[in-house]
Amino acid sequence: MCVGETIYRLRRERNLSQGDLADRLNVSRQSVSRWETGGAVPELDKLIRMSHLFGVTLDELYEQEPDAGLR
């Protein structure tokens, strides 16, 4: 799962619209949309604020499935 999918899932679990999340992070709704679709990655300060807002660690927010090619 990429960070955008995680943001989308956590946002939906908390019944927040993209606009609601954008307002809480002082960004545009389009920024949230780009994060969720993989068109951009949030800056570290936004990731930290989201981790606090969602009540998860940065690791959980940025969790990705392990690459099967790595050993």
N, CA and C atoms as a LAMMPS dump frame, in Angstrom:
ITEM: TIMESTEP
0
ITEM: NUMBER OF ATOMS
213
ITEM: BOX BOUNDS ff ff ff
-5.0000000000000000e+02 5.0000000000000000e+02
-5.0000000000000000e+02 5.0000000000000000e+02
-5.0000000000000000e+02 5.0000000000000000e+02
ITEM: ATOMS id mol type element x y z
1 1 1 N 0.85 -1.168 0
2 1 2 C 0 0 0
3 1 3 C 0.898 1.234 0
4 2 1 N 0.621 2.184 -0.856
5 2 2 C 1.424 3.399 -0.903
6 2 3 C 0.856 4.43 0.078
7 3 1 N 1.635 5.463 0.334
8 3 2 C 1.222 6.474 1.311
9 3 3 C -0.111 7.115 0.915
10 4 1 N -0.336 7.317 -0.367
11 4 2 C -1.595 7.91 -0.815
12 4 3 C -2.795 7.042 -0.478
13 5 1 N -2.657 5.747 -0.664
14 5 2 C -3.749 4.833 -0.321
15 5 3 C -4 4.832 1.178
16 6 1 N -2.927 4.936 1.961
17 6 2 C -3.069 4.973 3.413
18 6 3 C -3.774 6.247 3.849
19 7 1 N -3.387 7.385 3.265
20 7 2 C -4.057 8.65 3.587
21 7 3 C -5.538 8.554 3.248
22 8 1 N -5.846 8.024 2.072
23 8 2 C -7.234 7.879 1.654
24 8 3 C -8.019 7.022 2.657
25 9 1 N -7.449 5.879 3.028
26 9 2 C -8.134 4.959 3.945
27 9 3 C -8.371 5.603 5.306
28 10 1 N -7.329 6.221 5.857
29 10 2 C -7.455 6.84 7.173
30 10 3 C -8.431 8.017 7.146
31 11 1 N -8.396 8.782 6.077
32 11 2 C -9.311 9.918 5.949
33 11 3 C -10.753 9.432 5.898
34 12 1 N -11.006 8.404 5.12
35 12 2 C -12.366 7.868 4.988
36 12 3 C -12.844 7.223 6.287
37 13 1 N -11.952 6.522 6.993
38 13 2 C -12.319 5.901 8.27
39 13 3 C -12.768 6.944 9.289
40 14 1 N -12.263 8.164 9.138
41 14 2 C -12.601 9.235 10.074
42 14 3 C -13.669 10.17 9.518
43 15 1 N -14.289 9.761 8.418
44 15 2 C -15.376 10.524 7.785
45 15 3 C -14.982 11.965 7.478
46 16 1 N -13.759 12.13 6.972
47 16 2 C -13.287 13.447 6.568
48 16 3 C -13.308 13.539 5.048
49 17 1 N -13.727 14.672 4.538
50 17 2 C -13.625 14.908 3.098
51 17 3 C -12.2 15.364 2.796
52 18 1 N -11.855 15.403 1.522
53 18 2 C -10.545 15.926 1.155
54 18 3 C -10.428 17.376 1.61
55 19 1 N -11.515 18.123 1.498
56 19 2 C -11.515 19.517 1.935
57 19 3 C -11.309 19.652 3.431
58 20 1 N -11.936 18.754 4.212
59 20 2 C -11.758 18.78 5.669
60 20 3 C -10.292 18.57 6.039
61 21 1 N -9.675 17.551 5.422
62 21 2 C -8.272 17.268 5.707
63 21 3 C -7.394 18.425 5.256
64 22 1 N -7.682 18.962 4.093
65 22 2 C -6.911 20.097 3.572
66 22 3 C -6.974 21.279 4.534
67 23 1 N -8.154 21.567 5.048
68 23 2 C -8.31 22.685 5.986
69 23 3 C -7.471 22.468 7.241
70 24 1 N -7.455 21.242 7.746
71 24 2 C -6.699 20.95 8.971
72 24 3 C -5.198 21.013 8.767
73 25 1 N -4.772 20.824 7.512
74 25 2 C -3.332 20.834 7.206
75 25 3 C -2.889 22.136 6.543
76 26 1 N -3.83 23.051 6.317
77 26 2 C -3.541 24.325 5.639
78 26 3 C -2.946 24.121 4.249
79 27 1 N -3.574 23.214 3.492
80 27 2 C -3.199 22.974 2.097
81 27 3 C -4.472 23.013 1.272
82 28 1 N -4.333 22.933 -0.033
83 28 2 C -5.511 22.919 -0.901
84 28 3 C -6.099 21.509 -0.982
85 29 1 N -7.363 21.443 -1.329
86 29 2 C -8.009 20.147 -1.528
87 29 3 C -7.317 19.401 -2.668
88 30 1 N -6.834 20.147 -3.66
89 30 2 C -6.133 19.529 -4.792
90 30 3 C -4.846 18.847 -4.331
91 31 1 N -4.185 19.413 -3.317
92 31 2 C -2.971 18.766 -2.784
93 31 3 C -3.318 17.408 -2.196
94 32 1 N -4.392 17.355 -1.41
95 32 2 C -4.819 16.083 -0.822
96 32 3 C -5.15 15.088 -1.923
97 33 1 N -5.838 15.548 -2.957
98 33 2 C -6.188 14.68 -4.082
99 33 3 C -4.929 14.127 -4.748
100 34 1 N -3.931 14.978 -4.976
101 34 2 C -2.677 14.524 -5.602
102 34 3 C -1.965 13.505 -4.719
103 35 1 N -1.975 13.713 -3.397
104 35 2 C -1.342 12.744 -2.496
105 35 3 C -2.025 11.396 -2.62
106 36 1 N -3.357 11.416 -2.61
107 36 2 C -4.115 10.164 -2.612
108 36 3 C -4.006 9.412 -3.938
109 37 1 N -3.802 10.134 -5.018
110 37 2 C -3.695 9.475 -6.322
111 37 3 C -2.261 9.173 -6.723
112 38 1 N -1.304 9.539 -5.863
113 38 2 C 0.091 9.251 -6.156
114 38 3 C 0.768 10.272 -7.036
115 39 1 N 0.107 11.397 -7.303
116 39 2 C 0.699 12.44 -8.123
117 39 3 C 1.709 13.291 -7.391
118 40 1 N 1.698 13.216 -6.078
119 40 2 C 2.641 13.964 -5.238
120 40 3 C 2.744 13.253 -3.9
121 41 1 N 3.783 13.598 -3.155
122 41 2 C 3.995 13.043 -1.819
123 41 3 C 3.998 14.209 -0.839
124 42 1 N 3.292 14.061 0.283
125 42 2 C 3.272 15.163 1.254
126 42 3 C 4.658 15.441 1.827
127 43 1 N 4.895 16.707 2.159
128 43 2 C 6.139 17.079 2.818
129 43 3 C 6.136 16.498 4.229
130 44 1 N 7.323 16.384 4.805
131 44 2 C 7.473 15.756 6.112
132 44 3 C 6.6 16.417 7.174
133 45 1 N 6.536 17.75 7.183
134 45 2 C 5.725 18.416 8.209
135 45 3 C 4.253 18.048 8.081
136 46 1 N 3.787 17.839 6.861
137 46 2 C 2.386 17.424 6.652
138 46 3 C 2.186 15.978 7.092
139 47 1 N 3.169 15.125 6.83
140 47 2 C 3.084 13.739 7.278
141 47 3 C 3.019 13.661 8.798
142 48 1 N 3.825 14.473 9.461
143 48 2 C 3.822 14.487 10.924
144 48 3 C 2.464 14.951 11.44
145 49 1 N 1.922 16.009 10.847
146 49 2 C 0.611 16.51 11.283
147 49 3 C -0.485 15.472 11.036
148 50 1 N -0.407 14.765 9.9
149 50 2 C -1.396 13.723 9.623
150 50 3 C -1.276 12.573 10.614
151 51 1 N -0.05 12.212 10.975
152 51 2 C 0.119 11.109 11.921
153 51 3 C -0.53 11.462 13.26
154 52 1 N -0.413 12.715 13.676
155 52 2 C -1.059 13.161 14.917
156 52 3 C -2.57 13.192 14.752
157 53 1 N -3.034 13.721 13.646
158 53 2 C -4.469 13.821 13.378
159 53 3 C -5.124 12.437 13.333
160 54 1 N -4.472 11.494 12.679
161 54 2 C -5.03 10.156 12.514
162 54 3 C -4.703 9.229 13.687
163 55 1 N -3.787 9.649 14.564
164 55 2 C -3.425 8.82 15.703
165 55 3 C -2.622 7.588 15.322
166 56 1 N -1.732 7.759 14.346
167 56 2 C -0.872 6.669 13.899
168 56 3 C 0.579 7.151 13.897
169 57 1 N 1.509 6.213 13.844
170 57 2 C 2.92 6.579 13.74
171 57 3 C 3.241 6.928 12.295
172 58 1 N 4.379 7.582 12.101
173 58 2 C 4.827 7.854 10.735
174 58 3 C 5.044 6.56 9.97
175 59 1 N 5.566 5.542 10.657
176 59 2 C 5.767 4.244 10.01
177 59 3 C 4.443 3.686 9.502
178 60 1 N 3.412 3.783 10.32
179 60 2 C 2.098 3.277 9.912
180 60 3 C 1.535 4.087 8.759
181 61 1 N 1.746 5.399 8.786
182 61 2 C 1.244 6.269 7.731
183 61 3 C 1.953 5.989 6.411
184 62 1 N 3.239 5.72 6.501
185 62 2 C 4.048 5.537 5.296
186 62 3 C 4.295 4.065 4.982
187 63 1 N 3.528 3.198 5.632
188 63 2 C 3.711 1.758 5.468
189 63 3 C 3.526 1.338 4.018
190 64 1 N 4.447 0.511 3.566
191 64 2 C 4.358 -0.062 2.234
192 64 3 C 4.561 -1.552 2.362
193 65 1 N 3.964 -2.282 1.442
194 65 2 C 4.139 -3.733 1.472
195 65 3 C 5.577 -4.049 1.117
196 66 1 N 6.152 -5.036 1.803
197 66 2 C 7.546 -5.39 1.53
198 66 3 C 7.736 -5.831 0.084
199 67 1 N 8.862 -5.473 -0.456
200 67 2 C 9.207 -5.852 -1.824
201 67 3 C 9.617 -7.314 -1.817
202 68 1 N 8.944 -8.099 -2.617
203 68 2 C 9.221 -9.54 -2.655
204 68 3 C 10.638 -9.824 -3.134
205 69 1 N 11.243 -8.865 -3.843
206 69 2 C 12.588 -9.073 -4.352
207 69 3 C 13.682 -8.854 -3.327
208 70 1 N 13.358 -8.246 -2.198
209 70 2 C 14.37 -7.994 -1.166
210 70 3 C 14.49 -9.189 -0.249
211 71 1 N 15.699 -9.504 0.164
212 71 2 C 15.925 -10.639 1.071
213 71 3 C 16.797 -10.217 2.204
